[in-house]
């Protein structure tokens, strides 16, 4: 098409061509640099170059923004009446004020004046990008804006967002969106680090039936003073030395101060400590009233706490996590050990609810309260992983969900020493009792990974036939590294003088053999007979079971007793050896049958000894091996 035809042809897209001035305003105009302020496009098209339409649209848009901003300010004042918006927002923007005044008087001015006023408005003030998409238009005021704002006001009036120190939400939480929206009003409304915070949300008004008790109810049925002291001491020596959940000096001092009579949470903890300690004493006062069955030991105090345990709407406190761990430990030696798994899941959920699994919610400088939180959380996770493997059920939490540090290897007495400005420290050359718990947690991480990878229900993600061999090789390597990383006082030595360190090292080595069996046990079945892992797995499992029994026998002969947690190790080792005996007899091979039978008999003997010291009705299960 020639230029002459173009001049005489009607413009079919008239609105689009008139946007730089009134025809194509989204395209860059060179009018201010041209003579008489006529842009080159209008000169080429021989049309009048005006600046009226753009000004009227922008003026309408600015007025609409001011109106909506005023309504939003009224809404925020309703929701946050104590907030000074002028102070938070830093007052009016000087550019916006001068621009608005200029626009208000602009209709009476010439086109050149209009261009000067428009050039003074920055895109950020107008809410526009300096490079708007082609063909886009400024938003026009809507008649429905008022109704929409009213609906939003009514909805937000029912939602109260308040700062609360005991609720945790991660990065994917929807509350994070509300936090970002609220940042338009306050610079840091949550008082927490970016990406993670705790909060409290209240919907509507609180009614009487919605109020959640903050404190545990008080208890008054405690053991007599002499029995109380005995049970507490037995708990710390028999259980807490191996699983340091509680801080012994603070706990005993609090009992002397009568805190268990004034604080329901601590009172419930004391009752559960007594219930667990009752398993190690032959005092008829620990039995249920009217009963002479020693399997009822401790139930009178456990039931008091269980009867008052309800689903709390309030955030968990430290006592709540400790109660879950103590209740789970008590039930693991009962006729209903499967209930332990449910309790542990509840405790882990409550711990996650308050952010106990994230390192950012703890203080940078170590405190005894933070340490007790970490101990309670990790003991719950440790038991969750071991019980999930034992029951063949999925875990409530995985290693990649947690970034909180492991418990600090500092014993209780060094946390409360005066004059430690640089924080608590374990004296050099003094082995830590807590190191055993840390090593056991690290071992349970290997067990949890083995359970997820070697015992899955859905095996569709396995890529090739050598996948299992690679996983088993990695797990074996991880187990070897775990053994090599143990501190000297936790490495197995049958001649070790310290009884506690001997018991801890034996328990750790026994659990090491059990995790080793867990890694290779899937390849013992007949379905895996053709697998290259089948034969070595049989040897590894049988050797691990024999080594467990022989090692615990050495401890039993030296100390005359075993850690009550060794009962499960003896039971599983006996089961593996019995399977090996039956398999050899069916195949006609009797190479190691007599030796394995002797190991099984020794395991039963030690189980009976553990049963006598640690009163538990679950010993019937152990007799089956």
Secondary structure, 3 states (H helix, E strand, C coil): CCHHHHHHCCCCCHHHHCECCCCECCCCCCHHHCHHHCCHHHHHHCCCCCCCHHHHHHHHHHHHHHHHHHHHHHHHHHHCCCCCHHHHHCCCCHHHHHHHHHHHCHHHCCHHHHHHHHHCCCHHHHCCCCCCCCCCCCCCCCCCHHHHHHHHHHHHHCEEEECCCCCCECCCCCHHHHHHHHCCCCCCCCCCCCCCECCEEEECCCCHHHCCCCCCCCCCCCCCHHHHHHHHHHHHHHHHCCCCCCCHHHHHHHHHCCHHHHCHHHHHHHHHHHHHHHHHCCCHHHCCCCCCCHHHCCHHHHHHHHHHCCCCCCCCCHHHHHHHHHHHHHHCCCCCCCHHHHHHHHHHHHHHHCCCCCHHHCCCCCCHHHHHHHHHHHHHHHHHHHHHHHHCCCCCCCHHHCCCCCCCCCCHHHCCCCCCCCCCCCCCCCCCCHHHHHHHHHHHHHHHHHHHHHCCCCCCCCCCCCHHHHHHHHHHHHHHHHHHCCCHHHCCCCCCCCHHHHHHHHHHHHHHHHHHHHHHHHHHCHHHCCCCCHHHHHHHHHHHHHHHHHHHHHHHHHHCCCCCCHHHHHHHHHHHHHHHHHHHHHHCCCCCHHHHHHHHHHHHHHHHHHHHHCCCCCHHHHHCC
